[in-house]
């Protein structure tokens, strides 16, 4: 791809960038590391989330909340 063109990558990756993207201590840190490494090596930038901290809930009584990227 030419460097003079801007691109946008959109998808439902179902991965978190950081353990702070969850309200409970869960997740595979290796997956987070690999996802961050891929984003970095491709020169991608995460669009900031505004208005809420999490984008997904399992809708349980004591919900698991996550910001999925």
Secondary structure, DSSP 8 states (H G I E B T S, - for coil): --TTS-----------SSGGGBSSS-S-HHHHHHHHHHHHHTT-------S-S-SEE---TT--EE---
